[in-house]
Amino acid sequence: MLRKRLFLLLSVWGTAVFLLMANTQIARADDNWTAKYYNNQTLSGSPVLTRTESNLDHDWGAGAPNDNINIDSFSAEWTRNLYFSPGTYRFIATMDDGMRVYVDNNPIIDVWYDSQAHTVTADVYLNGGNHDIRVEYYEAGGQAVAQLNWVPASGGTTLWQAQYFNNSSLSGTPVVTRNEGQINYNWAGSPVGGVPADGFSVRWRGNLSLEAGVHRFTATADDGVRLWVNNQLVIDQWREQTATSFTADVSVGGGSVPVVMEYYERGGTAVAALNWSRISTAPSPAPQPPTISDWRGEYYNNDNLTGSPVVVRNDSAIDFVWGSSSPVPNRINSDHFSVRWTQTVNLPAGRYVFTANSDDGVRVWVNGQQVINAWDIQNVQAFSGAINLPGGPVEIRMEYFEYTGLAEARLSWTRTDGSGGAASPAQPTGSGVPGTATMVGAAHLTVRSAPSLDGEAIGYLSNGQTVTLLGRDPFTIWIKVREADGTEGWSSGRYLRAEAPLNHLPILNE
């Protein structure tokens, strides 16, 4: 009886100690954020305000966080220690203007530049336990937004063995080896302690439990990526490039399938992601040769293709929607850049219609004949030109320039029935004068009293909001709009989507 009582006492005591230790670990987590605010954009000097905040979810509009803080040109830092169960988490940051997010002092999001409100995400695998979160933010002018949240990232339960190398060639001994829940990264800095932000490489190995059938694998990378499925190389895009997705359809017999993905980062943005899905239960068709190989892309840090290109690379397709980003961060401007793509393609005889979607200017030549000439500052539009081809090798050249705002460049062509006729000049899609437009591409868009950044901010538009169009400035950069409540002001035409070209609006001299 005494032994039973002693055993029971020790069991209760041991359970109590375990619970106390577990509660102590979780208790280390902070209940609130510690926020420090500065009356400058650089987090320098002593904070003018330090306080605790339960959530990092601020939309100050055109105001300030506090009466002691500037309306514009201020910065803030939030710190917090939190407990996480093991797994991959998606951190969601929304900011206007700049923000940086760190987990355990490792940068995961870095968008430290003036911007309108937009959202950036980063997926991070965290070991179970407490982790330090730090957020840095600055407001330059106009609207002020600073928000951070996180959720468990969706995806399978595959466990990947990841090997990180301090070079871009997967050579030598890995400096870090760890298990990861999924491959879905958009690193803003070093991927893990001990590995540089640029010039690194990674090899992931895993075994997928797949049903029999055809599975589509999609690898997204900036820069190089290679993928093996069942020991067969199915994607080989080992080169410097902006974030691009590549797909491969693979037929598998079902069961455990070995998969290996290799990746390297040269510089600038670092993106690596892999996903897959079954698309058919039938065997995969025999592979078909590609219509074209790679385009030679020459990128210039000006909007007139002058001087020497700052980047020369191969592009698998002219199919880019850069938004407000640079084609190659830290090497090419996000605004005022230009590109020349060239390629020789074998095409059967027939009549072809070439279509270029562009924001801003675009020109296209086919066998030395210009079929599209839309070399102008404009919102994204589709331009087309037709030409008869005799069959055989065809030289194609496309030139593009980006002025400011959003950037998009795409080229495609189709063979049509009929014959005769030289290439017809391109015309913008749509006709007439647009009456309304929808705000797209940003969470909020400032409405100003004059067609200039110097104009007073008198309101803002929300994403998806429809406005009445009143006119434009001579360059179609600023558009005068009327909101449903009668407010009239000027907004950037880059974020207004109308059924007819905005340059058909009347010019207003204000």
N, C-alpha and C positions, 0 to 999 in steps of 0.2 A: 504493500500500500504506500509506504514511504517513497519507494522508487517511482511509482506511478505519479505521485504528487510532484516529486522533484522533476520528472520528465515533462509534466504538464507545465510546471512553472518555467522551465527553461524554454519550452516551445513558445509560450506566450511572450516571454521576454525577448526571444529572438525575433518573433514577428513584429513586436513593437519597435525593436531597433531597426529592422529593415524598413518599416513604414516611415520611421523618423528620418532615416537617411534619404529615402525617396522623396519625402516631402521637403527635406532640406535642399535637395538638388533643385526641385521645381521652384522652391521658395526664393532661390537666388534670382529668378526672373524678375524683371522690373514691371511694376503695375502700369507705369506711365512712361512716356518719352520725356527726356530732359531736353528742353529746347533753349537755344541761345540765339539771340538776334543781334545783328550788327548793322550800323548805319553806313555800310559800304558794300560793294559787290564781291569782296575778296575774303570775307571772314577774318579780317585783320583787326588787330587792336583788342580792346576789351568789349564784351557784349554790352549793349545798352539795356537788354532785358534778358533775364533767365527765368524760366518757369517750367512747370510740368504740364504735359498735354496728354490726354487719354488716347487720342487718335491723331495720326498724321494725315489729315483729310481737310485741306484748306483750299478754298476758292475765295480769295479776297476781292476779286473783281478789280476795280480801279482804286481800291482803298489800300489801307495798311493794316498789318497785324495788330498794331497798338498805336496809341496817340504819340508815344515816344519814338516811333520808328518811321522812317521816310516812307512816303507813298511809293516812290520809285527808288532804284539804286540802294537796295538793302540785300542782306544775305542772312542765312540761318543754318544752324546745325542741330540735328536731332540725334540722340544716342539712346540705346536701350539694349538690355540683355534679356533674351527670351529663350524659353525651352522649346525644342523641336523634337518630335519623334523622328526616327530615321526615315529618309525618303527624299524624293525630288520635289522641290517647291518652285512655283512660278512667282517671281516678284514682279509686281505691276506698278510702274511709276508713271505718273502724269505730271507734267510740268510746263510752266510758262514763266521764266525762261529756262535757266540751266539747272541740272541736277546731277549729283553723283551718289551712288549707293554702294556701301561696303558691307560685306559679311565677314566677320573675323578679320577685319582690316584688309580683305581682298576685294578689289573693285569688281563689281558685277554689272553696273550700269554707269556709263559716263557720257552724258550729253551736255557738256559744259559750254553752251553757246546760246546766243539770243534766238528765241523761237516763239511761235505761237503755241497755244496749248496742244500738246500731243502726248501719246502714250508709248512707252517702251517697256518691253518685258525681257526677263532673263530667267532661265531655268538653272537651278543650283541644287546639287545633291548635298544633303546635310546628314552627318552622323547624328545619332540620338544624343541629346544633351543640350547644354546652354550655348548660345551663340550671341556674339556682339553684333548689333546692327547700327550702322552710322549712315546718316543721310546729310548731304551738303546741298545747299540750294542758293541761287541768287535771282533777284528780280531786277531787270534793266529798266523797263518802262511799259506802260499800257496795263494789260490784265496781269494778275498775279495768281498762279495756281501751283500748289505743292501737295501732292498726294502719293501715298505708298501703301500697298496692300500685298498680300501673298495668299496663294492657295496651293494645295497639293496638285502637282502637275499630272495631267491625264496620261495614260499610256499603260503598256503591259507591265508585267512583273519580272521581265527578263533581267538577269543580273549580268552586267558586262564587266569583264576585267579590262581596266583601262591602264595603259602604260604611256607615261608622258616623258618626252625627250627634250633636252635643251638644245635642239637643233631642228632644222626643217627637213631632215632626211631619214628620221627614225633610226639613226646610227648610234652605235655604242650601247651603253647600259641605261635603261630608263631611270630618271631621277625620282619619279613617283610612280607607284603601282597601287591601284585601289579598285574597289568594286563600285559600280555606278548603276543606278536604277534605270536610266535611259540615256540615249544620245540626243540631246536637244539643248544646244547651247548657243548663246549670243553674248560672248564675253566682251566686256568693256575694258578689261585689263588682263592681269595674269589669271590663268585658269585654276591655279592651285599654288600654294606657297612653294617656293623653290624653282618655279618655272617662269621664264620671262613672258611679258605681254606679247612680244613679237618674236618671230624666229623659233617657234617650237613646233612639235609634231606629236601626234597621238595615234596609238593603235588600240582599237577595241575588239575584244573577242567574246562571242556569246553563242549559245545554242538556243534556237527558236523552236517552239513546239507548234508546227504548222499542219493544217489539214492538207490532204492531197488536192492538187489543182495548180492553177497559175496565180502567182502572187506578184503584185507590183511593188517594187522597192523604190523609194524616193530618197535620194541623198541630197542634202543642201549644204553648200560649202562656200566659204570665202576664207582660204584660197583653194588648195588642192584636195581632191578626194579620190579614193579608190575603194571598191566594194567587191568582196568575194562572197558568193552564196554557194554552198555545197562544193567548196574548193574551186569554183569557177569564177574568173574575173568577169563581172557583169557591168561595172561602171569604172571607167578609167579617165579621169579628168584632173590629172596631176599638173596643175599650172596655176599661176596667179590669176585671180578673177574676182569680181564682185560676187556677192551672195547669189548663187544660181542653183536651181534644182535640176537634178538629172534623174531619169527613171529607167528602170529595167524590169521587164516582165520575165519571170523565171518559173518554170514548171518543176514542181517537187512532188515526190511520191508520198509525202506525209511523214509525221514523226518528228524526231529531233534533227534540226538542220543547222549545221555550223555556219556562222556568219562572221566575217572579219571586215571591219572598216578602218581604213587608214586616212589620216588627215594631216595637212600641214598649214601653218599660218605664217605668212611672210611679214605682213605689217598692216597697220590700220585696223579695220573691223575684223573680228574673228567670229565666224559662224560655222557650226557643225551640227547637223541634225540628220536623223534617220527614222523613217517610218515605213510601214508596209501594210498591205491589205490583200485579201484574196479577191480576184476579179473574175475568175472562171474556174469551172471544174474540168474544162476540156484541156487537152495538151496545147502547149504554146505553139504558135505558127513559126515557120522557119524565119529566121531573122532576115530583114530586108536591108539592102545597102542604103545609107543615108542619101538624101537628095543632094545635100551639099556637105562639104567639110567645114573648115573654120573660116571665119572672116578675119581679115587683117584689120585691126582697129588701131588708129592713130589718134591719141587724145592730146588736146592742146589746152593750156591754161589761159586762153583768150577766146572770144566768141567770133573770130574771123579766120581760124585755121592758119595763122601766120607763125613764122619761126619754126623751131624744132619741137616735135611732140615730146611731152613729158612722160608719156607712157605709150609703149607699143606692145600689143598683146594679141592673142587669138581669141575671138569671141565665137561661141558655137552658134549663136543666132543674134539677129538684131531685134531684140524683144526686151526692152528695158523700161521699167517704170521706177525711176530713182526717187520720185517725190521731191522732197527738199534736201536730199542727201547727195553726197559726191559719188561718182562712179568708182573712185579709188580714194577713200578718206586719207587725209594727210599728204596726198600727192597731187590730187586734182581738185580745183575749186568746186564748191557746191553750186555756185552761180558763175556766169561768164566763162564757160568752157565750150569747146567744140570738138567734134569727132569726124574722122573720115574712115569709112569702112569700104574695103574692096574685096572682090571675090570673083572667080570664074566658075560658072555653073554650066553643066551639060543639060540642055533642055530640048525636048522634041520640037519639031516645027509646029507653028500655030500662032494664034493671037493671044497675047497675055495682057492682063491688067495688073499693074503694080500699085500697091496701096501702102502709103506711109502714114502712120499716126505720129503726130509730133506736137510738142510744146517745148521749144519755140520753133525755130526755122529749120527747113529741110529741103534738100535737092537730091534728085535721083537721076543717074544716067544709066542707060542700057545699051551696050555695044556702041558707046560714044554718043548716043542720042539722048538728050535731056527729055525725060518723060514727066518729071515733077519739079516745079519751081515754086516753092512757098517759103522764101527766105525772108521771114518777117517775125516780129514779136507777136505772139498769139497764144491763146489757150489751146489745150489739146484739141486737134481736129484731124480728120482723115482726109488725105489727098490722094487722088488716083490719076494714073495715066496709062494708056494702052499702046501696044506696039506689036507689029508682026515680026516673028523671028523665023529664020530659015531652018533652024535645027542645028545642034552641035554646041560647041563652047560659047558661052555668053558672058561678057564682062559686065559686071554690075558695080556701080559706085554710088554710095549714099553719103552725103555730107549733112551735118546737123550742128546747130548751135543752141545753147541754153543761155537765156538772158538772166532772168531772176525768177524766184518762186518755184513752182513745180517743174520737174523735168521728166520728159517721156520721149522715147524714140523706138519705133517698131516698124518693121518692113515685112510685107508678105506679097505673094503674087498668085494668080490663078490663071489657068488656061481656059479660054472661052471659045465658043463656036463662032464662025463668021470669018471674014477675010477683008483685006484691003485697008487702006488708010494709014497715015503716019500717026505717030504718037500724039495724043490729044493733051493739051495743057491741063494741069490739075486744077480743080476748083474745090473750095471748102464745102463740106457737107452742110446741108441746111440752107435755107434762103429766107429772105425777108428780114425784118427787124425783131429781135427777141423782145418779148414783153415781160417775162419773169425768168428767174434763175434760182437754183438751189445751191446753198452753201455746202461744199464738200471738202474733204481733205484736211480738216482741222476740227478740234473740239469747239473752239470759239474763234470768231473773226471780228476784229475791232472795226467799228464804224466811226469815221473821223469827220470833222467839220470842214475839211479842205482836202483836195487830192494830193496829200503829202504826209509823210510820217510826222511832219511838224504840226499837222492839224490836230486840234483838240479831240481826245477820245470822248465821244458822246453816247456810245452804246456798243453793243456787240451782237453778232449773229451766232446762233447755235448750229451745230452740224445738222443738216437736213432741213433747215429753215428756208422757206420760200420768200423771196422779196420781189418787188416790182422794180424794173430797170428804167432809169430816167435818162441816162446819157453816159458819156465817157470822156476821158482826157484825150489829147491828140495821139498818145501812144498806146491806148487801150490797156494801160497799167492800172489806172484807178477807174472804178465804175461808181456812178451815183445811183443809190438805191433808196427805195421807200419801204419801211417795215409796215406790218399790219396795223400798228398803233399810230401811223402817220409820221414817225420819225424819218427824216431824210438825212443822208450823209454819204460819205465816200468809203468804199472798201476795195481791197485788192481783187482784181479780176482773176487772179490765179486760182481762187477758191470758189468761183461762181460758175456753175454748170448750167448753160442755157441750150435751148433747142436750135438756135441760130447763132452764128458767130457774133461775138460781142463787138467786133469792129464795125458791125452794121449800125450800131447805135449812133445817135447824133453827138457831135463834139460839143461839150459845154465849156465855155470860157469862164472859169471861176477862180 
